[in-house]
Amino acid sequence: LNKSEYLNMQIKSNFKKYIAVYMVEKSDLLDELLQKLKMKYGYETVQIGAFINRSKSDNMIKGTSPTEFLGLLANAEFIVASSFHATVFAHIFEKDFAIIPPHRNSARIEQFLDITGLKHHIVNRSMDIENAIKKIDYKEVNQKLNPFVQESKTVLLNKLGSYDKKK
């Protein structure tokens, strides 16, 4: 789906300007990153879908529906995540973001960011933060991503077409 289709599904949050934090493990690095973002922007932080506070977040939302999740990411000023899906939605909604990769299964996130040319938005240590919080030029990113998206759609539609023929 494209950006406008996802925006039509969203449930908007009541927060004004905020940094969305999703599925990041508790760490000093996360707190340092959020501190720098709060100093740079002055926005509050909203931790999404957590049952324990993994960071020094201003707000914590314990459970969200898929449409609330979309709204929280779509309306954030900045996204901090360790989730592949949050990474993709950051791109769809053209948001600035930083990724603290999970200890397991980070290859998919890294491959996606390699395609978009945004691997420098991965934060593995303190010295990565400054590059990771820089503004993103989505015109350039979309030029890299669009051929990949089109090829993926073609492959998927061909597979679905061959599935229908087998019925």
URURMO-V970366 format. One line per field, one symbol per residue. ss: DSSP state (~ for helix, > for strand, _ for the rest). psi: psi as a letter, one per 20 degrees, with the letter a starting at -180 (. if undefined). burial: I if it has 24 or more other ideal C-beta (glycine too) atoms within 12 Angstrom, else O. A space follows every 10 residues. Layout:
ss=???
psi=???
burial=???
//
This chain:
ss=__~~~~~~~_ _______>>> >>_____~~~ ~~~~~~~~~~ ~__>>>>>__ ________>> >____~~~~~ ~~~~___>>> >__~~~~~~~ ~~___>>>>_ ______~~~~ ~~~~~~__~~ ~>___~~~~~ ~~_____~~~ ~~~~~~~~~~ ~~~~~~~~~~ ~~~~~~_
psi=qrghghhhhq oqriqeprpp ppkpqpqhgg hgghghghhg hjqrqoppkq iqoirmqhqp ohqqrhhggg ghghjqhqpp rjpgghgghh ggjlqqrqpo qqhqlihggg gghggikkhi jpoirhiigg hhjqqpnigg ghhhhghggg gggggghggh ghghhi.
burial=OOOOOIOOOI OOIOIOOIII IIIIIOIOII IIIIOIIIOO OOIIIIIIII OOOIIIIOII IOOIOOOIII IIIIIIIIII IIIIIIIIII IIIIIIIIII IIOOOIOOIO OIIOIIOIIO IIIIOOOOIO OIIOOIOOOO IOOOIOOOIO OOOOOOOOOO OOOOOOO
//
